[in-house]
Amino acid sequence: MSNEKKPSLNVVYKEPANVGIKGRWKMELTGPGGEQLQTVFGENVVVVNGVSKLAEFLNSANAAASTFTFGYIGIGSDPTAEASTDTALGTQLARHTGIVSYVSAAIYQVVATFIAGLGTGAVVEYGLFNSSANGTLFSRDTESVINKGAGDTLTVTAQYTFSG
């Protein structure tokens, strides 16, 4: 046996910036007649609770993966910058079930469409959750305002690229 000092397996890494996950958002606002009104792109902060929940999911995926699905996108109106300690959106306007898919090259994608009348208002924040109400926030993004009218549709795409 070598006398080399080996790294401890008991070290807990708490800073999400050390995790190989990169998140991108795309928000598309469509008018009542189907015309493209606005498109906004952004990058997010993967929050501490999101990283913890991901580790929990990986640990229990073979037993009950459906209980850990991050497939709900929330939209809100609070322009406060995202932080790794966020646990919810600042002022949620709506949350909706997204369509979850594996795109390619280790990209996890969730797309949610907020139809006319759902999430109306000045939208500036976006979050990915594991529940339709409450639940764990995985990541949060704030971007320039999208003014969603009552007749408009907003499609929000969240992508996460995993790297090692």
N, CA and C atoms as a LAMMPS dump frame, in Angstrom:
ITEM: TIMESTEP
0
ITEM: NUMBER OF ATOMS
492
ITEM: BOX BOUNDS ff ff ff
-5.0000000000000000e+02 5.0000000000000000e+02
-5.0000000000000000e+02 5.0000000000000000e+02
-5.0000000000000000e+02 5.0000000000000000e+02
ITEM: ATOMS id mol type element x y z
1 1 1 N 0.834 -1.175 0
2 1 2 C 0 0 0
3 1 3 C 0.878 1.236 0
4 2 1 N 0.545 2.19 -0.8
5 2 2 C 1.314 3.42 -0.947
6 2 3 C 1.047 4.357 0.225
7 3 1 N 2.046 5.184 0.538
8 3 2 C 1.874 6.197 1.575
9 3 3 C 1.343 7.511 1.01
10 4 1 N 1.019 7.519 -0.287
11 4 2 C 0.482 8.743 -0.893
12 4 3 C -0.831 9.118 -0.218
13 5 1 N -1.017 10.422 -0.079
14 5 2 C -2.282 10.896 0.484
15 5 3 C -3.352 10.815 -0.606
16 6 1 N -4.411 10.11 -0.331
17 6 2 C -5.5 9.949 -1.3
18 6 3 C -6.61 10.932 -0.971
19 7 1 N -7.302 11.411 -2.01
20 7 2 C -8.393 12.346 -1.749
21 7 3 C -9.519 11.674 -0.965
22 8 1 N -10.097 12.425 -0.074
23 8 2 C -11.198 11.916 0.728
24 8 3 C -12.462 11.833 -0.116
25 9 1 N -13.213 10.764 0.047
26 9 2 C -14.488 10.641 -0.637
27 9 3 C -15.604 11.306 0.161
28 10 1 N -15.27 11.83 1.321
29 10 2 C -16.27 12.477 2.165
30 10 3 C -16.389 13.973 1.917
31 11 1 N -15.653 14.507 0.954
32 11 2 C -15.717 15.936 0.653
33 11 3 C -17.04 16.228 -0.034
34 12 1 N -17.746 17.243 0.433
35 12 2 C -19.002 17.653 -0.171
36 12 3 C -18.748 18.948 -0.934
37 13 1 N -18.992 18.899 -2.23
38 13 2 C -18.831 20.086 -3.06
39 13 3 C -20.18 20.779 -3.141
40 14 1 N -20.245 21.987 -2.613
41 14 2 C -21.527 22.682 -2.53
42 14 3 C -21.711 23.761 -3.583
43 15 1 N -20.689 24.18 -4.262
44 15 2 C -20.796 25.278 -5.221
45 15 3 C -21.211 24.75 -6.591
46 16 1 N -22.421 25.086 -7.074
47 16 2 C -22.894 24.579 -8.358
48 16 3 C -21.992 24.955 -9.531
49 17 1 N -21.184 25.995 -9.405
50 17 2 C -20.301 26.383 -10.495
51 17 3 C -19.283 25.285 -10.793
52 18 1 N -19.059 24.359 -9.849
53 18 2 C -18.108 23.27 -10.049
54 18 3 C -18.73 22.075 -10.768
55 19 1 N -20.021 22.108 -10.994
56 19 2 C -20.722 21.014 -11.639
57 19 3 C -20.705 21.242 -13.141
58 20 1 N -20.516 20.176 -13.904
59 20 2 C -20.465 20.292 -15.354
60 20 3 C -21.834 20.324 -15.994
61 21 1 N -22.62 21.349 -15.684
62 21 2 C -23.945 21.518 -16.27
63 21 3 C -24.03 22.944 -16.795
64 22 1 N -24.425 23.091 -18.041
65 22 2 C -24.582 24.414 -18.633
66 22 3 C -26.017 24.537 -19.091
67 23 1 N -26.719 25.564 -18.634
68 23 2 C -28.116 25.739 -18.99
69 23 3 C -28.326 26.912 -19.926
70 24 1 N -29.218 26.702 -20.895
71 24 2 C -29.602 27.761 -21.832
72 24 3 C -31.12 27.819 -21.897
73 25 1 N -31.639 29.026 -22.135
74 25 2 C -33.073 29.232 -22.248
75 25 3 C -33.381 29.938 -23.566
76 26 1 N -34.555 29.631 -24.122
77 26 2 C -35.06 30.327 -25.297
78 26 3 C -36.54 30.566 -25.053
79 27 1 N -36.953 31.834 -25.168
80 27 2 C -38.342 32.196 -24.965
81 27 3 C -38.871 32.812 -26.25
82 28 1 N -40.015 32.285 -26.748
83 28 2 C -40.603 32.768 -27.99
84 28 3 C -42.036 33.22 -27.737
85 29 1 N -42.31 34.494 -28.004
86 29 2 C -43.647 35.053 -27.828
87 29 3 C -44.332 35.107 -29.187
88 30 1 N -45.537 34.522 -29.264
89 30 2 C -46.308 34.481 -30.494
90 30 3 C -47.634 35.189 -30.263
91 31 1 N -48.033 36.009 -31.209
92 31 2 C -49.296 36.741 -31.103
93 31 3 C -50.496 35.85 -31.358
94 32 1 N -51.702 36.4 -31.147
95 32 2 C -52.933 35.621 -31.311
96 32 3 C -53.094 35.034 -32.712
97 33 1 N -52.519 35.702 -33.731
98 33 2 C -52.618 35.218 -35.104
99 33 3 C -51.476 34.302 -35.504
100 34 1 N -50.614 33.944 -34.554
101 34 2 C -49.502 33.06 -34.832
102 34 3 C -48.231 33.77 -35.25
103 35 1 N -48.263 35.101 -35.296
104 35 2 C -47.076 35.849 -35.716
105 35 3 C -46.036 35.892 -34.594
106 36 1 N -44.763 35.768 -34.997
107 36 2 C -43.646 35.807 -34.049
108 36 3 C -43.48 37.253 -33.573
109 37 1 N -43.617 37.491 -32.246
110 37 2 C -43.518 38.84 -31.7
111 37 3 C -42.145 39.128 -31.1
112 38 1 N -41.556 38.131 -30.431
113 38 2 C -40.285 38.375 -29.743
114 38 3 C -39.617 37.048 -29.404
115 39 1 N -38.28 37.033 -29.484
116 39 2 C -37.486 35.876 -29.064
117 39 3 C -36.356 36.376 -28.181
118 40 1 N -36.178 35.739 -27.023
119 40 2 C -35.12 36.106 -26.084
120 40 3 C -34.333 34.845 -25.742
121 41 1 N -32.998 34.943 -25.71
122 41 2 C -32.118 33.845 -25.333
123 41 3 C -31.416 34.199 -24.034
124 42 1 N -31.103 33.197 -23.226
125 42 2 C -30.387 33.465 -21.98
126 42 3 C -29.671 32.246 -21.449
127 43 1 N -28.83 32.49 -20.45
128 43 2 C -28.148 31.425 -19.716
129 43 3 C -28.542 31.556 -18.262
130 44 1 N -28.506 30.446 -17.533
131 44 2 C -29.02 30.478 -16.173
132 44 3 C -27.977 30.093 -15.145
133 45 1 N -28.409 30.099 -13.904
134 45 2 C -27.607 29.638 -12.774
135 45 3 C -28.245 28.348 -12.269
136 46 1 N -27.479 27.266 -12.239
137 46 2 C -27.953 26.023 -11.64
138 46 3 C -27.784 26.193 -10.139
139 47 1 N -28.889 26.097 -9.395
140 47 2 C -28.881 26.418 -7.975
141 47 3 C -28.459 25.223 -7.118
142 48 1 N -28.055 25.509 -5.886
143 48 2 C -27.567 24.491 -4.956
144 48 3 C -28.58 23.36 -4.792
145 49 1 N -29.844 23.698 -4.56
146 49 2 C -30.868 22.661 -4.369
147 49 3 C -31.044 21.817 -5.629
148 50 1 N -30.872 22.435 -6.806
149 50 2 C -30.978 21.69 -8.056
150 50 3 C -29.899 20.646 -8.185
151 51 1 N -28.668 21.014 -7.845
152 51 2 C -27.546 20.07 -7.905
153 51 3 C -27.756 18.937 -6.902
154 52 1 N -28.219 19.285 -5.718
155 52 2 C -28.479 18.275 -4.696
156 52 3 C -29.558 17.3 -5.162
157 53 1 N -30.62 17.836 -5.74
158 53 2 C -31.727 16.988 -6.21
159 53 3 C -31.27 16.109 -7.374
160 54 1 N -30.375 16.621 -8.221
161 54 2 C -29.837 15.812 -9.315
162 54 3 C -29.072 14.614 -8.761
163 55 1 N -28.259 14.85 -7.756
164 55 2 C -27.52 13.752 -7.127
165 55 3 C -28.489 12.747 -6.503
166 56 1 N -29.536 13.243 -5.864
167 56 2 C -30.553 12.378 -5.267
168 56 3 C -31.242 11.539 -6.345
169 57 1 N -31.54 12.179 -7.469
170 57 2 C -32.172 11.466 -8.583
171 57 3 C -31.276 10.35 -9.101
172 58 1 N -30.023 10.655 -9.329
173 58 2 C -29.1 9.652 -9.85
174 58 3 C -28.986 8.467 -8.897
175 59 1 N -29.059 8.76 -7.608
176 59 2 C -28.973 7.712 -6.597
177 59 3 C -30.198 6.802 -6.595
178 60 1 N -31.344 7.347 -6.92
179 60 2 C -32.579 6.571 -6.806
180 60 3 C -33.273 6.32 -8.139
181 61 1 N -32.602 6.583 -9.239
182 61 2 C -33.234 6.469 -10.557
183 61 3 C -33.816 5.087 -10.825
184 62 1 N -33.154 4.065 -10.369
185 62 2 C -33.652 2.717 -10.65
186 62 3 C -34.904 2.371 -9.855
187 63 1 N -35.185 3.109 -8.78
188 63 2 C -36.339 2.786 -7.935
189 63 3 C -37.588 3.583 -8.288
190 64 1 N -37.427 4.899 -8.469
191 64 2 C -38.63 5.731 -8.656
192 64 3 C -38.306 6.997 -9.435
193 65 1 N -37.775 6.853 -10.613
194 65 2 C -37.341 8.013 -11.396
195 65 3 C -38.468 9.01 -11.641
196 66 1 N -39.689 8.548 -11.758
197 66 2 C -40.781 9.454 -12.073
198 66 3 C -41.029 10.491 -10.983
199 67 1 N -40.61 10.218 -9.755
200 67 2 C -40.835 11.179 -8.678
201 67 3 C -39.798 12.295 -8.683
202 68 1 N -38.783 12.2 -9.515
203 68 2 C -37.721 13.2 -9.522
204 68 3 C -37.635 13.96 -10.839
205 69 1 N -38.621 13.839 -11.684
206 69 2 C -38.583 14.452 -13.003
207 69 3 C -38.616 15.971 -12.924
208 70 1 N -37.603 16.602 -13.508
209 70 2 C -37.6 18.058 -13.65
210 70 3 C -38.232 18.363 -14.994
211 71 1 N -39.538 18.568 -14.996
212 71 2 C -40.264 18.762 -16.242
213 71 3 C -41.275 19.882 -16.194
214 72 1 N -41.137 20.791 -15.236
215 72 2 C -42.093 21.889 -15.079
216 72 3 C -41.349 23.218 -15.195
217 73 1 N -41.827 24.087 -16.068
218 73 2 C -41.213 25.4 -16.235
219 73 3 C -42.132 26.454 -15.633
220 74 1 N -41.538 27.311 -14.813
221 74 2 C -42.262 28.43 -14.232
222 74 3 C -41.792 29.721 -14.875
223 75 1 N -42.712 30.677 -14.999
224 75 2 C -42.364 32.009 -15.483
225 75 3 C -42.806 33.024 -14.448
226 76 1 N -42.064 34.136 -14.366
227 76 2 C -42.39 35.125 -13.348
228 76 3 C -42.016 36.53 -13.753
229 77 1 N -42.258 37.469 -12.84
230 77 2 C -42.088 38.887 -13.139
231 77 3 C -41.067 39.6 -12.252
232 78 1 N -40.295 38.862 -11.443
233 78 2 C -39.304 39.488 -10.567
234 78 3 C -37.96 39.603 -11.292
235 79 1 N -37.455 40.83 -11.517
236 79 2 C -36.21 41.012 -12.257
237 79 3 C -34.932 40.831 -11.424
238 80 1 N -35.062 40.459 -10.15
239 80 2 C -33.878 40.256 -9.312
240 80 3 C -32.979 39.203 -9.954
241 81 1 N -31.68 39.505 -10.033
242 81 2 C -30.73 38.585 -10.67
243 81 3 C -30.754 37.224 -9.992
244 82 1 N -30.563 36.181 -10.784
245 82 2 C -30.53 34.827 -10.257
246 82 3 C -29.287 34.617 -9.4
247 83 1 N -29.413 33.718 -8.427
248 83 2 C -28.301 33.385 -7.527
249 83 3 C -28.356 31.893 -7.224
250 84 1 N -27.215 31.327 -6.89
251 84 2 C -27.165 29.885 -6.63
252 84 3 C -27.957 29.487 -5.389
253 85 1 N -28.332 30.439 -4.561
254 85 2 C -29.108 30.145 -3.354
255 85 3 C -30.62 30.278 -3.571
256 86 1 N -31.068 30.615 -4.778
257 86 2 C -32.501 30.729 -5.058
258 86 3 C -33.192 29.388 -4.822
259 87 1 N -34.406 29.446 -4.289
260 87 2 C -35.198 28.238 -4.072
261 87 3 C -36.548 28.306 -4.776
262 88 1 N -36.863 29.449 -5.375
263 88 2 C -38.131 29.638 -6.083
264 88 3 C -37.991 30.851 -6.992
265 89 1 N -38.976 31.055 -7.828
266 89 2 C -39.02 32.296 -8.598
267 89 3 C -39.418 33.411 -7.643
268 90 1 N -39.028 34.632 -7.97
269 90 2 C -39.365 35.757 -7.104
270 90 3 C -40.855 36.02 -7.066
271 91 1 N -41.47 36.142 -8.242
272 91 2 C -42.913 36.372 -8.355
273 91 3 C -43.428 35.514 -9.502
274 92 1 N -43.871 34.321 -9.185
275 92 2 C -44.325 33.406 -10.231
276 92 3 C -45.661 33.825 -10.804
277 93 1 N -45.746 33.852 -12.136
278 93 2 C -46.998 34.136 -12.83
279 93 3 C -47.733 32.849 -13.199
280 94 1 N -46.96 31.815 -13.565
281 94 2 C -47.563 30.536 -13.953
282 94 3 C -46.481 29.465 -13.97
283 95 1 N -46.926 28.216 -13.885
284 95 2 C -46.034 27.059 -14.041
285 95 3 C -46.768 26.048 -14.897
286 96 1 N -46.029 25.419 -15.794
287 96 2 C -46.681 24.513 -16.735
288 96 3 C -45.803 23.287 -16.994
289 97 1 N -46.449 22.164 -17.225
290 97 2 C -45.752 20.93 -17.553
291 97 3 C -45.088 21.069 -18.919
292 98 1 N -43.833 20.664 -18.99
293 98 2 C -43.12 20.726 -20.255
294 98 3 C -42.993 19.357 -20.894
295 99 1 N -42.564 19.37 -22.139
296 99 2 C -42.244 18.136 -22.847
297 99 3 C -40.752 17.908 -22.662
298 100 1 N -40.403 16.789 -22.029
299 100 2 C -39.015 16.477 -21.7
300 100 3 C -38.437 15.565 -22.775
301 101 1 N -37.198 15.874 -23.19
302 101 2 C -36.554 15.032 -24.187
303 101 3 C -35.038 15.052 -24.029
304 102 1 N -34.422 14.022 -24.585
305 102 2 C -32.973 13.957 -24.698
306 102 3 C -32.677 14.379 -26.127
307 103 1 N -31.98 15.497 -26.321
308 103 2 C -31.74 16.022 -27.655
309 103 3 C -30.623 15.243 -28.334
310 104 1 N -29.425 15.359 -27.818
311 104 2 C -28.246 14.634 -28.291
312 104 3 C -27.053 15.161 -27.525
313 105 1 N -25.946 14.461 -27.604
314 105 2 C -24.7 14.912 -26.972
315 105 3 C -24.908 15.36 -25.523
316 106 1 N -25.611 14.565 -24.743
317 106 2 C -25.841 14.817 -23.323
318 106 3 C -26.63 16.095 -23.051
319 107 1 N -27.602 16.414 -23.909
320 107 2 C -28.437 17.601 -23.721
321 107 3 C -29.835 17.169 -23.28
322 108 1 N -30.233 17.648 -22.104
323 108 2 C -31.568 17.423 -21.543
324 108 3 C -32.391 18.66 -21.875
325 109 1 N -33.587 18.482 -22.429
326 109 2 C -34.392 19.632 -22.861
327 109 3 C -35.812 19.537 -22.327
328 110 1 N -36.353 20.684 -21.932
329 110 2 C -37.741 20.787 -21.502
330 110 3 C -38.361 21.971 -22.245
331 111 1 N -39.513 21.749 -22.884
332 111 2 C -40.208 22.802 -23.621
333 111 3 C -41.623 22.917 -23.061
334 112 1 N -41.994 24.116 -22.605
335 112 2 C -43.345 24.367 -22.094
336 112 3 C -43.969 25.504 -22.875
337 113 1 N -45.232 25.345 -23.214
338 113 2 C -45.965 26.369 -23.952
339 113 3 C -47.04 26.951 -23.054
340 114 1 N -46.953 28.256 -22.814
341 114 2 C -47.925 28.984 -22.009
342 114 3 C -48.929 29.599 -22.976
343 115 1 N -50.103 28.977 -23.06
344 115 2 C -51.121 29.373 -24.031
345 115 3 C -51.76 30.709 -23.655
346 116 1 N -52.596 31.208 -24.539
347 116 2 C -53.311 32.461 -24.297
348 116 3 C -54.008 32.405 -22.937
349 117 1 N -53.823 33.47 -22.142
350 117 2 C -54.457 33.561 -20.83
351 117 3 C -53.644 32.962 -19.695
352 118 1 N -52.587 32.216 -19.976
353 118 2 C -51.773 31.584 -18.94
354 118 3 C -50.437 32.319 -18.833
355 119 1 N -50.156 32.89 -17.66
356 119 2 C -48.894 33.591 -17.452
357 119 3 C -48.834 34.953 -18.106
358 120 1 N -49.95 35.618 -18.176
359 120 2 C -50.013 36.943 -18.792
360 120 3 C -49.313 37.973 -17.911
361 121 1 N -48.534 38.862 -18.542
362 121 2 C -47.864 39.918 -17.797
363 121 3 C -46.467 40.176 -18.32
364 122 1 N -45.685 40.913 -17.522
365 122 2 C -44.299 41.249 -17.859
366 122 3 C -43.399 40.107 -17.38
367 123 1 N -43.018 39.22 -18.276
368 123 2 C -42.247 38.031 -17.935
369 123 3 C -40.757 38.33 -18.046
370 124 1 N -40.018 38.098 -16.951
371 124 2 C -38.57 38.333 -16.949
372 124 3 C -37.779 37.191 -16.299
373 125 1 N -38.463 36.246 -15.648
374 125 2 C -37.739 35.164 -14.964
375 125 3 C -38.342 33.821 -15.332
376 126 1 N -37.448 32.824 -15.311
377 126 2 C -37.802 31.482 -15.736
378 126 3 C -37.145 30.494 -14.786
379 127 1 N -37.852 29.395 -14.476
380 127 2 C -37.278 28.4 -13.592
381 127 3 C -37.709 27.001 -13.986
382 128 1 N -36.844 26.023 -13.711
383 128 2 C -37.156 24.622 -13.95
384 128 3 C -37.376 23.948 -12.607
385 129 1 N -38.514 23.243 -12.485
386 129 2 C -38.922 22.62 -11.23
387 129 3 C -39.214 21.137 -11.417
388 130 1 N -39.331 20.416 -10.296
389 130 2 C -39.679 19 -10.334
390 130 3 C -41.116 18.746 -9.898
391 131 1 N -41.927 19.784 -9.834
392 131 2 C -43.31 19.632 -9.39
393 131 3 C -44.16 20.749 -9.995
394 132 1 N -45.447 20.479 -10.137
395 132 2 C -46.355 21.493 -10.683
396 132 3 C -46.657 22.594 -9.669
397 133 1 N -46.381 22.35 -8.406
398 133 2 C -46.55 23.364 -7.356
399 133 3 C -45.46 23.126 -6.314
400 134 1 N -44.876 24.177 -5.827
401 134 2 C -43.764 24.083 -4.877
402 134 3 C -42.623 23.291 -5.509
403 135 1 N -42.154 22.232 -4.881
404 135 2 C -41.089 21.423 -5.444
405 135 3 C -39.729 22.082 -5.35
406 136 1 N -38.742 21.458 -6.002
407 136 2 C -37.365 21.94 -5.988
408 136 3 C -37.073 22.718 -7.262
409 137 1 N -36.494 23.892 -7.093
410 137 2 C -36.023 24.687 -8.22
411 137 3 C -34.666 24.136 -8.644
412 138 1 N -34.517 23.756 -9.91
413 138 2 C -33.24 23.263 -10.421
414 138 3 C -32.376 24.423 -10.912
415 139 1 N -32.991 25.346 -11.648
416 139 2 C -32.239 26.492 -12.153
417 139 3 C -33.182 27.668 -12.367
418 140 1 N -32.575 28.856 -12.443
419 140 2 C -33.354 30.086 -12.623
420 140 3 C -32.595 31.015 -13.561
421 141 1 N -33.344 31.754 -14.375
422 141 2 C -32.773 32.702 -15.329
423 141 3 C -33.615 33.971 -15.324
424 142 1 N -32.948 35.123 -15.423
425 142 2 C -33.654 36.394 -15.622
426 142 3 C -33.132 37.007 -16.912
427 143 1 N -34.036 37.555 -17.698
428 143 2 C -33.7 38.16 -18.987
429 143 3 C -34.529 39.417 -19.193
430 144 1 N -34.363 40.043 -20.355
431 144 2 C -35.144 41.237 -20.665
432 144 3 C -36.628 40.881 -20.724
433 145 1 N -37.456 41.878 -20.507
434 145 2 C -38.897 41.655 -20.373
435 145 3 C -39.532 41.193 -21.681
436 146 1 N -40.44 40.243 -21.544
437 146 2 C -41.355 39.845 -22.609
438 146 3 C -42.741 40.176 -22.075
439 147 1 N -43.431 41.085 -22.736
440 147 2 C -44.781 41.462 -22.32
441 147 3 C -45.773 40.526 -22.991
442 148 1 N -46.24 39.53 -22.237
443 148 2 C -47.167 38.534 -22.764
444 148 3 C -48.59 39.016 -22.578
445 149 1 N -49.231 39.313 -23.679
446 149 2 C -50.626 39.741 -23.647
447 149 3 C -51.555 38.557 -23.437
448 150 1 N -52.812 38.861 -23.125
449 150 2 C -53.795 37.811 -22.836
450 150 3 C -54.004 36.86 -24.004
451 151 1 N -53.817 37.327 -25.237
452 151 2 C -54.017 36.474 -26.403
453 151 3 C -52.738 35.845 -26.936
454 152 1 N -51.601 36.145 -26.303
455 152 2 C -50.301 35.652 -26.779
456 152 3 C -49.976 34.267 -26.237
457 153 1 N -49.086 33.582 -26.928
458 153 2 C -48.551 32.286 -26.508
459 153 3 C -47.058 32.431 -26.311
460 154 1 N -46.542 31.927 -25.196
461 154 2 C -45.106 31.976 -24.904
462 154 3 C -44.583 30.547 -24.814
463 155 1 N -43.609 30.218 -25.665
464 155 2 C -42.965 28.909 -25.626
465 155 3 C -41.581 29.086 -25.019
466 156 1 N -41.319 28.348 -23.953
467 156 2 C -40.051 28.447 -23.238
468 156 3 C -39.316 27.119 -23.371
469 157 1 N -38.06 27.194 -23.822
470 157 2 C -37.223 26.012 -23.97
471 157 3 C -36.04 26.12 -23.014
472 158 1 N -35.853 25.104 -22.187
473 158 2 C -34.715 25.021 -21.295
474 158 3 C -33.849 23.851 -21.729
475 159 1 N -32.55 24.09 -21.932
476 159 2 C -31.631 23.017 -22.307
477 159 3 C -30.492 22.969 -21.31
478 160 1 N -30.066 21.763 -20.967
479 160 2 C -28.957 21.556 -20.035
480 160 3 C -27.982 20.586 -20.685
481 161 1 N -26.74 21.04 -20.828
482 161 2 C -25.697 20.2 -21.396
483 161 3 C -24.822 19.692 -20.275
484 162 1 N -24.694 18.386 -20.158
485 162 2 C -23.883 17.763 -19.111
486 162 3 C -22.511 17.441 -19.68
487 163 1 N -21.478 17.78 -18.909
488 163 2 C -20.127 17.496 -19.364
489 163 3 C -19.297 16.942 -18.218
490 164 1 N -18.259 16.252 -18.578
491 164 2 C -17.409 15.675 -17.542
492 164 3 C -16.02 16.217 -17.608
